[in-house]
Amino acid sequence: MNAFRHRDYRIFWIGALLSNTGSWLLNLTLPYVLFQLTGSALWVGASVAAQFLPTFLLSPWGGSLADHFPRRRILLVMQTSLGLAALLLWLAWIGEAREPFLLLALMALIGALNGLSMPSWQGFVHDLVPRADLLSAVTWNSLQFNASRAIGPAIAGVLLAAFGPSWAFGINALSFGCVIIALLLVRAGRDAVRTVRTSSVARQFTAAMRYLTTQPGLVIAMIVAATIGFLGNPIFSFTVVFAGDVFDVGPVALGLMNAVLGIGAFSAAPLVAGARWSPRLSSMVWTGLVAYSAALVVFALAPGYAVGLVAAFVIGGCFLTVVASINTATQTIVADPFRGRVLALRLMTFTLAAPLGSVAWGAVSDAIGPRPTVLISGALLGIVTLRLVTLRGRLRLTRLDDPHDVMPTES
């Protein structure tokens, strides 16, 4: 827990935990209400697409902002805007404006603001701790995200069963106040002044992509992010389909299933953060991918809800292991002048793969059923993992362990 020795990191971590818990109320509630309104798994996938595709499209601008302006200031503006967008979603619901396309449009607005915010969010973690504590900081940042993934859906399940979706939407809007207060209290980055570049965002990102291709470790991190986004991440929204069509359980049990995904991640985080037994990030990535593949297969074939919960626990732990490891590899390898834009590129890779995977899962599920869909995805993840492990030459998984690039030039 080396990162918690630093005051600013502790404050930001707590604020982020509370805010992200509110966000996970939304991430479960919106797919749930869309499935209730339409009865289609494709709409569940569409809710993920509405969240992630705008994030993908706006991330280049977010990365440029993160490299050229104080990240704390960017986060204050964007988190306030996100709170207002979440408030609009709540007002739409309580005002009986419940058309699926309107709900998706408001989710897309939230996704767009996230695209502008997330590169600064990830880079800000680097600003809060010295490099020696970066692995601890990145992993515990992933832990708070996954702790909120455990707490938020559990609360959402109770709220949906007892009070309906309006409470979940409303609490999500209020939760943004927590991270805004934390950012006001944090001292890091208050006086940071960055030079505003006159080159266009397109040129800045072209330079960042050219730089990325010179670092094999960063390329491998992007490949793993795309793999986990397309073949692994859709399970987090697909629990809605399994709860309704396979396990035949209600919103409380659905909330518990999503909470178990987060609990699994929470349980894995201390091992990853203090991984003295395996300092090689590449080892953690391939181990996590193999176990992830197996857990998806078990989830697909689960004879009942209880076995599904066990598989969900393992899935959550594997997701944390893989994502925290590639995030740490990216943060460790990248040269500081390109940090924001490269983090944006990694975010874009994941946020394009995740909605494409979710929409594909939804379409296939409507055609052949949810169990075969998850089974096929788990098998494909195993095949891709085997290929990644056997790669040789310049692009191999062990390049995730490359040292920091001290390249001083900026473009």
N, C-alpha and C positions, 0 to 999 in steps of 0.2 A: 504493500500500500504506500509506496514511496511518494506517489503523486499527492497524497493527502497531507503531506508535510507542508504544502504550499497553500496559504490562506485563500488566494484568489481561486485556485482550482477547487477547493472545498466548496466555496460559495457558488461557483458556477455549476458544479456537479449537482448540488442539491436543487438549485433552481431548475436545471435542465430535467432532473428526475421528475419533479412535480409537473412541469410543463408537458413533457413527453407522455406522462401518464394520462393527461387529458387528451393528448393527440391519439393515443391508442383507444380511448373511448370512441373517437370518431372512426378510426380504422376498422373497428369491429362493427360499429353501429350502421355505417353507411352501406357496406355490403349486405348486412342483415336486412335492412329495410328495403333495399333494392330486390333482394331475393324474395321477400314477402310480397312486394308489389308486383313482380313480374313472374316469379317461379322459374327463372332461367339462370343457369350457371354462367351463361355468357355475360349477363349483366353484372355478375359478381366480378368477372374478369375486366369488364368495362370500367368498374369503379377503380380498379388498380391502374388501368391505363389512364384514366382521368387524373389520377394523382401523380403518376410518374412521367408521362410524356411531356407535360409542360415543364416539369423539372428538368428533363433532358434538354428541351429547347432553350431554356433560359440560363442553364448552367454556364455557357461561355461568358455571358455578361457577369454572372456571379463570380466566376473565377477571375475575371479582369478586375472587378471591384475589390476582391480580396487581396490582390497583389498590389493595388495602387492607392488604397485608402485605409484608414484605421478600421480594423475588423470589428472592434467593439462598437464603433459608431454605426457601421453597416448593420450589425445584429440588432441594435436598438431600433433602428428604423424598420427593418424587415419583420422582427417579432411583433412590433406594434401593428404593422399592417396585417400580419397573419391573424392576430387576435380580432381585428375588425372583420376580416373575411370569415372567420369562424362565427362571429356574431351574426353576420348576414345569413349564414346557413341555418342557425338556430331560429332567426326571425322568419325565414322562409317556411320552416317546418311548423312552427306554432301558428303561422298565418295560413296554414292549410295549402300552401303552394308546394305540393308534393309530387310534381311531375318528375319522372326519372331523369329526363334530359336536363331539367333545371338543377336537380341535385348534382348531377355530373358536372355541369358547368361551374357550379360553386366549388366543387372539389378541384376542378381544373385551375381555378383561381388560386386556391391554396397551394396546389402543386407548382404553379408559376412562381409564387413568392418564395417557396422552398428552394426553387432552382437558383434564385438570386441570393438566398441566405446560406445554403449549406456549405459552399466552399469556404466562406468566412467562418462558419461554425467549426468545421474541421481544422482549419488553419489556426483558429483562436486557441484550440487545445494546445497547439505547439507553442503559442505565446505565453501560456500560463505556467509552464514548467521548463526546467533546463533539459538539454538533450539526454542526459543520463537517466532521467525519469520518464522519457517519452513512451517507452513500451508500457509502463504502468499506467500513464495517463490515457493513452489510446485505448487500452484494454478496459480500464474502469469507465471510460466514456461509453464504450460499447456495453459495459455491464449496466450502466444506468439506463441506457436505451432499452436493454432487454429486461431489466427489472420493471421498467414502466410497461413493457410488453406483457409482463406477468400480472402486474397490479391493475392496469387499465382495463383489459378485457374482463377480468374477474368482477371489477366494479360495474362494467358495462352490462354483463350478464344479469346482475342483480337489478340494475336500473331498468333494463329492458323488460324484465319480468314484472317488476313492481310498479314502475311509473311510466314506462314507455320511452321512446327515443328522445323526446324533447329534453329530458333531464341530461342525458348523455351529451347532446349537442351543446346545451347551455354550459355545463361544467367544462367542456373542452374550450369554449371561448374564454371563460374566466381563468383557465390555467395558464394562459400566456402571460398573465400578470406576474407569475412566479419568476419566470426567466428574465423578464424586464427588470424586476426589482434586483435580481442577482447581478445583472449587467451594470446597473447603476452603482452597486456596491463594489464591484471589481475595480482594482486599481490598474491592472495590466493593460497596456495599450492606450491609456488616456492621452498620453503625450506623443504617441507614435505619429509621425508625419511621413507620408509616402509621396513620392513624386508622381504626379499625374502624367501619363504618357499621351502623346498626341497621336500615336498610331491607332488605327482602327482596331476594334475587337477582333475582326477577322484576321488581321495581320498578327496580333498578339497571340491568337490561338494557333495560327500556322507555325509561329516560332515555337510555341510550347509543344506542338505535335512533332516538329522536327527534333526538338530536344529529347522528347520521350523515346523516339526510335533509336537514340544513341544509348539508351539504358535498358538492357534486356530484362533486368529485374522488374522495371516498371511495365514493360510489355506483358510479361507473364502475369503480373498482378491484374492487368486489364482483362486478360483471357480468363483468369479464374473468376473475376467479378462478373463477366458475361455468363459464364457457365452456371454459377450459383444463382444469378438473377433469373435466367430462363428456366432452368430445370429444378431449382430448389426453392426459391422464394415464393412462388405461387401457392404453396401449401398453406401459407399464413392466412390468406383470404379464403382458400378452398375449404377450410374447416366449416364454413357456413354451409356448404353443399353437403359435406359428410354428416354434419349434425342433423340436417333436415331430411336427406334422402337415403342415408346409409344407416346411421346409428339411431335415427328417430328420437332425438332428444330435444329439449327445449332450450330457451336462451340462457338459463343459468348453467346448464351443462356445456353449452357452447362457449360461454365465458370461461368456464373452468378449463376446457380444452386449450383455448388460446393462452390462458394463464400458465398452463403447464409448459407450453412452448417457451414462454419467458422464464419460467423457473429453471428449465433445463439450461438455458443460456446463463442465467445468474449463477447456477452451480458450477458451470465450466469456467467462468471468468477468473476466479482466484488461481486456478491451475495455469491459465494462459498468462495472466499478469505476472506470476512469479515462476515462470517456466524455466527454473534453473536446471531441471532434469532434461530439458530439450531446448537449448538456446536457438536451434535452427528453425526459423519460421517455415521453411519449406517442409520440414517434417510434420509440423502441426497442420499445415494445409492438406497434405495428401492423406494424413490419418483422418482428419475431419471429413474430407470428401468421401472416403471409403465408407465410413460409418454413416454419413448422411444418406448415401445411396441405399445401404442396407435398411436403414430406418424407414425410408420412404416405401420400400417394398413391404416391410412389415405392416406399416400403416395401411397400405392398400389392401392387404390380405387379412387385416385384423378381423377376427370372428365377432368381436363385440367392442363396446365403448371402452372398457377397461384396458384392453390390449392397445387400442388406439391412443390412450393417454400415455402409456409407457413409450410407445414409438414417438409420440409428440415430444416427450421429455428429451429423448436422444436427439431428435431433429433440432430442437432449440439449442442444445449444447454444441452440436456440430456447426450450426449456423454461426454462433458466436466465435467458435474457434477459427473458422475459415475467414470470416469477415474481419475480425480483429487482427488476424495475422497479415492479411494483405493490406489492411489499412496501415499497420505498423511498418510493413515493408516499404510502402509508398512514402510515408512520412520520413522514414529513415534514409532512403536512397536519394530522394529528390533534392536538387540544389535549391537553396532558399529563394532566389529570384523568380523561380518558376513554380513555387509551392502552391499558390492559390489556383493557378490554371491547370496544373497537373492533377490536383485534388478534384477540380471540376471535371476533368476528363474521366477520372475514375468514377466519379459520381454519375456522369453521363452514360458511361458504359453500363453501369448497373441499372440506372433508371430507364434505359431503353430496353434492356434485356428483360427486366421484371414485368412490365406491362405486356410485352409481346408474349412472354411465357404465360401470363395469366389469361390473356385472350385466347391463346392456343389451347390451354387447359380447358377453358370454358366451352369452346366450340367442340373439342373432342369429347368432353364429358356429355354434352347434349346429344352427341351422336352415338357414343358407345357406353356411356356410364362413367361415374366417378372412380370406381375401383380400377378398371383397366387403365384409365388416364394416369393415375398416380403410379401404378405399376410400371407403365411404359416410361414415365419420366425418371423413376428410380433406376431402372435398368440402363437408360441412356446416360444418366449421371455416372453410373459405374463404368460404362464404356469410355466416356470422355476422361474420367479420372485415370483409368489405365493408360490412356494415350498420353496424358500429361506427365505421368510418372516415368514413362519410357522415352520421353523426348530427350534428345542429345544435341550437342552442338551449342550454338550461341543461345538459343531459346530453350532453356531447361528449367525445371522447377527450382533447382538449387540457386538460381540467380536471384530468388527472393531474399537471399541472405547477403546480397552485395552490400558493400559499405556505402556510407554517405558520399554523394558527389559534391565536391567543393567548387565546382565550376563557377567562377565569379561573374561571368558576363551576363548581361540582361539583354533581352530583345524586345 
